[in-house]
């Protein structure tokens, strides 16, 4: 793969490594991304070690967008060759909500990979970063023998975590029938790249797909694309692709050079935007702290870790707010910032709060904390293009 580097972010922390004590240290690794000049695909240069990325706490959760699933399930039931006798498989727990919908519609031949039994993973805190390492061709074959080949296999929000995407796809295809369908779902990075949003960069995501680059990957791996569309969401859209094994022996189609060039230009513009934004945001927050005092963050997740670390603003933040009982009292993986409850909005003199949780939850946070507004407090968003974006408000 011929690559050119897009941006080098230096040493970055493992974003799920919350600390119990201020004196503990968070492991850091070099984080840089490059783009393949042959197909426009963006990827990490060197993924963090799996053992370091693996969550340390069982209470850590991840939520994928689901508002589009009813329509997706309707599409799946109308695919040629699919009936209530069809076998529906799922790769991970992220597929459970779709499998439940299929079950309610009368599809009873349903299975999903069990990480402990099928992948020999005994660690209850392990997540998809560990699944992809344990999911080999030989294990896939045993899973297929055990449950039966799927007519439809669901693979939601995991392909971007694969350390070797081609090997992962090879193992996935061993779980489907000759004429079976694979339903891929993954984050669409196009909007974040266009806006220079640093929070799209996450050490757990090895690949950063757009609709174009994912379609090129599917063609390269020997699939026919039955459908590929975007499900829109406030934070990041989802790409949904329904594919089948190609009847052709080899795909020789070369990606259209003008679209590849567009992806390369987008990636390089992202790097430039990010550099400018890093300077601009820090200047804005310095002005803000001089006027109002230090600011707070609302939301102690990987988005806030990425933003604080990449933007280099931990010295301007007083603390991070999160009402998750498991996180309160802990220390952030960046800047040794304390995680506190939202009560501090009323008990402390902080007047500016940066919203770093999913934008679809911003309105609820603001409504639930109207007393903060009454005392002159200001809520702003860290996400470019969202309402109340900080560079436009402060």
SULMO-V257221 format. One record per residue. RES is the residue in three letters. SS is DSSP state (hx for helix, st for strand, lp for the rest). PHI is phi in radians with two decimals (none if undefined). PSI is psi in radians with two decimals (* if undefined). Layout:
RES,SS,PHI,PSI / RES,SS,PHI,PSI
//
This chain:
UNK,lp,none,2.15 / UNK,lp,-1.54,2.12 / UNK,st,-2.21,2.70 / UNK,st,-2.20,2.44 / UNK,st,-1.29,2.37 / UNK,st,-1.58,-0.85 / UNK,st,-2.80,2.48 / UNK,st,-1.97,2.03 / UNK,st,-1.69,0.11 / UNK,st,1.21,-2.70 / UNK,st,-1.34,2.27 / UNK,st,-2.26,2.59 / UNK,st,-1.37,2.75 / UNK,lp,-1.25,2.05 / UNK,lp,-1.32,-0.24 / UNK,lp,-1.71,0.14 / UNK,lp,-1.60,1.26 / UNK,lp,-1.21,2.55 / UNK,st,-1.91,2.61 / UNK,lp,-1.52,-0.58 / UNK,lp,-2.23,2.64 / UNK,lp,-1.16,-0.41 / UNK,lp,-1.53,-0.16 / UNK,lp,-1.28,2.78 / UNK,lp,-2.05,2.56 / UNK,lp,-1.73,2.30 / UNK,lp,-1.11,2.45 / UNK,st,-2.20,2.56 / UNK,st,-2.42,2.73 / UNK,st,-1.13,2.31 / UNK,st,-2.24,2.00 / UNK,st,-2.52,2.68 / UNK,st,-2.18,2.59 / UNK,st,-2.27,2.96 / UNK,st,-2.23,2.40 / UNK,st,-1.35,2.15 / UNK,lp,-1.34,-0.16 / UNK,lp,-1.51,-0.56 / UNK,lp,-2.36,-0.04 / UNK,lp,1.45,0.16 / UNK,lp,-1.38,2.29 / UNK,st,-1.67,2.43 / UNK,st,-2.68,2.77 / UNK,st,-1.18,2.49 / UNK,lp,-1.23,-0.73 / UNK,lp,-2.52,1.82 / UNK,lp,-1.05,2.61 / UNK,lp,-1.14,2.67 / UNK,lp,-1.02,2.39 / UNK,hx,-0.99,-0.73 / UNK,hx,-1.12,-0.43 / UNK,hx,-1.49,-0.60 / UNK,hx,-1.29,-0.52 / UNK,lp,-0.94,2.28 / UNK,lp,-0.99,2.54 / UNK,lp,-1.69,-0.21 / UNK,lp,-2.20,2.39 / UNK,lp,-1.26,-0.29 / UNK,lp,-1.49,-0.12 / UNK,lp,-1.18,2.33 / UNK,lp,-2.21,2.84 / UNK,lp,-2.36,2.46 / UNK,lp,-2.15,2.24 / UNK,lp,-1.85,2.63 / UNK,lp,-1.10,2.43 / UNK,lp,-2.32,0.00 / UNK,lp,-1.08,-0.36 / UNK,lp,-1.60,-0.06 / UNK,hx,-1.19,-0.58 / UNK,hx,-1.06,-0.77 / UNK,hx,-1.20,-0.64 / UNK,hx,-1.10,-0.81 / UNK,hx,-1.06,-0.68 / UNK,hx,-1.06,-0.72 / UNK,hx,-1.07,-0.76 / UNK,hx,-1.13,-0.67 / UNK,hx,-1.20,-0.32 / UNK,lp,-1.74,0.06 / UNK,lp,-1.18,2.48 / UNK,lp,-0.99,2.32 / UNK,lp,1.51,-0.06 / UNK,lp,-1.71,2.27 / UNK,lp,-2.45,3.13 / UNK,lp,-1.18,-0.15 / UNK,lp,-1.57,-0.09 / UNK,lp,-1.23,2.68 / UNK,lp,-1.67,2.20 / UNK,st,-1.99,2.13 / UNK,st,-1.99,2.75 / UNK,st,-2.33,2.51 / UNK,lp,-1.43,-0.75 / UNK,lp,-2.52,-3.13 / UNK,hx,-1.04,-0.36 / UNK,hx,-1.21,-0.23 / UNK,hx,-1.68,-0.10 / UNK,hx,-1.02,-0.77 / UNK,hx,-1.13,-0.55 / UNK,hx,-1.29,-0.72 / UNK,hx,-1.10,-0.65 / UNK,hx,-1.09,-0.71 / UNK,hx,-1.11,-0.73 / UNK,hx,-1.13,-0.70 / UNK,hx,-1.07,-0.75 / UNK,hx,-1.14,-0.40 / UNK,lp,-1.57,0.07 / UNK,lp,1.76,0.12 / UNK,lp,-1.53,1.82 / UNK,lp,-1.79,-0.22 / UNK,lp,-1.58,1.45 / UNK,st,-2.26,2.42 / UNK,st,-2.52,2.83 / UNK,st,-2.56,2.44 / UNK,lp,-1.01,2.29 / UNK,lp,-1.70,2.00 / UNK,hx,-1.07,-0.58 / UNK,hx,-1.32,-0.86 / UNK,hx,-1.36,-0.78 / UNK,hx,-1.57,-0.46 / UNK,hx,-1.99,0.01 / UNK,lp,1.03,0.75 / UNK,lp,-1.83,1.94 / UNK,lp,-1.58,-0.32 / UNK,lp,-1.35,2.03 / UNK,lp,-1.23,-0.31 / UNK,lp,-1.52,-0.15 / UNK,lp,-1.11,2.57 / UNK,lp,-2.30,-2.74 / UNK,hx,-1.13,-0.37 / UNK,hx,-1.12,-0.56 / UNK,hx,-1.49,-0.64 / UNK,hx,-0.96,-0.84 / UNK,hx,-1.13,-0.51 / UNK,hx,-1.28,-0.63 / UNK,hx,-1.47,-0.31 / UNK,lp,-1.48,1.60 / UNK,lp,-1.85,3.02 / UNK,hx,-1.02,-0.77 / UNK,hx,-1.14,-0.69 / UNK,hx,-1.20,-0.65 / UNK,hx,-1.08,-0.70 / UNK,hx,-1.13,-0.70 / UNK,hx,-1.16,-0.67 / UNK,hx,-1.12,-0.74 / UNK,hx,-1.10,-0.71 / UNK,hx,-1.13,-0.62 / UNK,hx,-1.29,-0.83 / UNK,hx,-1.75,-0.35 / UNK,lp,1.68,2.52 / UNK,lp,-1.12,2.49 / UNK,st,-1.55,2.49 / UNK,st,-1.37,-0.59 / UNK,st,-2.33,2.22 / UNK,st,-2.05,2.17 / UNK,st,-1.62,2.30 / UNK,st,-2.42,1.46 / UNK,st,-1.69,2.18 / UNK,lp,0.92,0.85 / UNK,lp,-2.35,-0.46 / UNK,hx,-1.07,-0.55 / UNK,hx,-1.23,-0.23 / UNK,hx,-1.61,-0.14 / UNK,lp,-1.25,2.24 / UNK,lp,-1.25,-0.51 / UNK,lp,-2.30,1.71 / UNK,hx,-1.15,-0.61 / UNK,hx,-1.16,-0.76 / UNK,hx,-1.13,-0.68 / UNK,hx,-1.08,-0.78 / UNK,hx,-1.14,-0.67 / UNK,hx,-1.03,-0.71 / UNK,hx,-1.26,-0.67 / UNK,hx,-1.06,-0.75 / UNK,hx,-1.17,-0.29 / UNK,lp,-1.29,-0.13 / UNK,lp,-1.72,-0.04 / UNK,st,-2.02,2.68 / UNK,st,-1.20,2.91 / UNK,st,-0.95,-0.72 / UNK,st,-1.85,0.37 / UNK,st,-1.36,2.92 / UNK,st,-1.95,2.48 / UNK,st,-1.91,2.29 / UNK,st,-1.89,1.86 / UNK,st,-1.66,2.43 / UNK,st,-2.35,2.43 / UNK,st,-2.79,2.82 / UNK,st,-1.19,2.46 / UNK,lp,-1.69,1.99 / UNK,lp,-1.55,0.01 / UNK,hx,-1.03,-0.83 / UNK,hx,-1.14,-0.74 / UNK,hx,-1.12,-0.66 / UNK,hx,-1.16,-0.75 / UNK,hx,-1.11,-0.60 / UNK,hx,-1.66,-0.08 / UNK,lp,1.22,0.66 / UNK,lp,-1.50,1.91 / UNK,hx,-1.19,-0.32 / UNK,hx,-1.27,-0.16 / UNK,hx,-1.27,-0.33 / UNK,lp,-1.47,2.12 / UNK,lp,-2.55,2.28 / UNK,lp,-1.05,-0.35 / UNK,lp,-1.41,-0.26 / UNK,lp,-1.74,2.01 / UNK,lp,-1.47,-0.62 / UNK,st,-2.05,2.57 / UNK,st,-2.19,1.61 / UNK,lp,-1.56,2.61 / UNK,lp,-1.96,3.01 / UNK,hx,-1.02,-0.73 / UNK,hx,-1.10,-0.87 / UNK,hx,-1.21,-0.55 / UNK,hx,-1.25,-0.68 / UNK,hx,-1.08,-0.69 / UNK,hx,-1.12,-0.68 / UNK,hx,-1.10,-0.76 / UNK,hx,-1.08,-0.74 / UNK,hx,-1.13,-0.75 / UNK,hx,-1.09,-0.62 / UNK,lp,-1.46,0.02 / UNK,lp,1.60,0.59 / UNK,st,-2.01,2.57 / UNK,st,-1.60,2.39 / UNK,st,-1.62,1.96 / UNK,st,-1.38,-0.70 / UNK,st,-2.73,2.54 / UNK,st,-2.66,2.09 / UNK,st,-2.59,2.99 / UNK,st,-1.91,2.30 / UNK,st,-1.77,2.02 / UNK,lp,-1.38,2.44 / UNK,lp,-2.53,2.74 / UNK,lp,-1.09,-0.72 / UNK,lp,-1.42,-1.06 / UNK,lp,-2.61,2.46 / UNK,lp,-1.25,2.85 / UNK,st,-1.93,2.41 / UNK,st,-1.63,2.24 / UNK,st,-2.05,2.16 / UNK,st,-2.24,2.21 / UNK,st,-1.88,2.11 / UNK,st,-2.29,2.81 / UNK,st,-2.36,2.76 / UNK,st,-1.01,2.38 / UNK,lp,-1.30,2.56 / UNK,lp,-1.40,-0.28 / UNK,lp,-1.37,2.58 / UNK,lp,-1.24,-0.57 / UNK,lp,-2.62,2.29 / UNK,lp,-1.50,2.10 / UNK,lp,-1.96,0.12 / UNK,lp,-1.12,2.26 / UNK,lp,-1.65,2.29 / UNK,lp,-0.97,2.46 / UNK,lp,-1.04,2.13 / UNK,hx,-1.08,-0.55 / UNK,hx,-1.22,-0.58 / UNK,hx,-1.31,-0.65 / UNK,hx,-1.09,-0.78 / UNK,hx,-1.06,-0.66 / UNK,hx,-1.10,-0.68 / UNK,hx,-1.17,-0.68 / UNK,hx,-1.14,-0.78 / UNK,hx,-1.08,-0.72 / UNK,hx,-1.04,-0.78 / UNK,hx,-1.14,-0.75 / UNK,hx,-1.20,-0.63 / UNK,hx,-1.13,-0.64 / UNK,hx,-1.03,-0.78 / UNK,hx,-1.06,-0.77 / UNK,hx,-1.15,-0.75 / UNK,hx,-1.07,-0.74 / UNK,hx,-1.11,-0.73 / UNK,hx,-1.11,-0.76 / UNK,hx,-1.17,-0.71 / UNK,hx,-1.16,-0.64 / UNK,hx,-1.04,-0.75 / UNK,hx,-1.20,-0.79 / UNK,hx,-1.13,-0.78 / UNK,hx,-1.12,-0.76 / UNK,hx,-1.08,-0.74 / UNK,hx,-1.09,-0.73 / UNK,hx,-1.07,-0.75 / UNK,hx,-1.28,-0.54 / UNK,hx,-1.12,-0.79 / UNK,hx,-1.05,-0.70 / UNK,hx,-1.14,-0.76 / UNK,hx,-1.18,-0.58 / UNK,hx,-1.17,-0.54 / UNK,hx,-1.56,-0.71 / UNK,hx,-2.02,-0.24 / UNK,lp,1.70,3.12 / UNK,lp,-1.06,2.67 / UNK,st,-1.80,2.87 / UNK,st,-1.99,2.74 / UNK,st,-1.86,2.53 / UNK,st,-2.02,1.90 / UNK,lp,2.09,1.89 / UNK,lp,-1.77,1.15 / UNK,lp,-2.15,-3.03 / UNK,hx,-1.17,-0.41 / UNK,hx,-1.14,-0.76 / UNK,hx,-1.21,-0.65 / UNK,hx,-1.06,-0.84 / UNK,hx,-1.05,-0.79 / UNK,hx,-1.15,-0.85 / UNK,hx,-1.11,-0.73 / UNK,hx,-1.28,-0.88 / UNK,hx,-1.17,-0.67 / UNK,hx,-1.35,-0.27 / UNK,lp,1.15,0.85 / UNK,lp,-2.13,0.26 / UNK,hx,-1.05,-0.52 / UNK,hx,-1.24,-0.23 / UNK,hx,-1.76,0.00 / UNK,st,-1.83,2.35 / UNK,st,-1.46,-0.80 / UNK,st,-2.89,3.04 / UNK,st,-2.06,2.31 / UNK,st,-1.70,2.32 / UNK,lp,-2.78,2.24 / UNK,lp,-1.58,0.13 / UNK,lp,-1.15,2.07 / UNK,lp,-1.03,-0.49 / UNK,lp,-1.28,-0.50 / UNK,lp,-1.58,-0.52 / UNK,lp,-1.02,2.31 / UNK,lp,1.60,-0.17 / UNK,lp,-1.56,3.13 / UNK,st,-2.08,2.39 / UNK,lp,-1.14,2.67 / UNK,lp,-1.20,-0.09 / UNK,lp,-2.31,2.35 / UNK,lp,1.27,0.10 / UNK,lp,0.91,0.67 / UNK,lp,-1.46,2.34 / UNK,st,-1.32,2.50 / UNK,st,-1.73,2.14 / UNK,st,-2.24,2.95 / UNK,lp,-1.43,2.92 / UNK,lp,-1.22,-0.15 / UNK,lp,-1.02,-0.49 / UNK,hx,-1.14,-0.34 / UNK,hx,-1.07,-0.44 / UNK,hx,-1.83,-0.39 / UNK,hx,-1.66,-0.27 / UNK,lp,-2.02,3.06 / UNK,lp,-1.68,0.20 / UNK,lp,-1.14,2.30 / UNK,lp,-2.06,-0.16 / UNK,st,-2.18,2.20 / UNK,st,-2.20,2.16 / UNK,st,-1.61,2.14 / UNK,st,-1.46,2.03 / UNK,lp,-2.09,0.22 / UNK,lp,-1.67,2.99 / UNK,lp,-0.84,2.24 / UNK,hx,-0.95,-0.44 / UNK,hx,-1.19,-0.22 / UNK,hx,-1.80,-0.02 / UNK,hx,-1.08,-0.79 / UNK,hx,-1.04,-0.69 / UNK,hx,-1.14,-0.72 / UNK,hx,-1.07,-0.79 / UNK,hx,-1.12,-0.77 / UNK,hx,-1.13,-0.67 / UNK,hx,-1.30,-0.23 / UNK,lp,-2.17,0.76 / UNK,hx,-1.12,-0.44 / UNK,hx,-1.17,-0.52 / UNK,hx,-1.13,-0.70 / UNK,hx,-1.17,-0.67 / UNK,hx,-1.08,-0.53 / UNK,lp,-1.55,0.13 / UNK,lp,1.72,0.17 / UNK,lp,-1.24,2.74 / UNK,st,-2.23,2.24 / UNK,st,-1.77,2.28 / UNK,st,-2.32,2.73 / UNK,st,-1.74,2.55 / UNK,lp,-1.55,-0.09 / UNK,lp,-1.70,2.05 / UNK,lp,-0.99,2.36 / UNK,lp,1.60,-0.21 / UNK,lp,-1.51,2.91 / UNK,lp,-1.10,2.51 / UNK,lp,1.05,0.61 / UNK,st,-1.10,2.37 / UNK,hx,-1.04,-0.69 / UNK,hx,-1.16,-0.38 / UNK,hx,-1.66,-0.33 / UNK,hx,-1.78,-0.78 / UNK,lp,-1.34,*
//
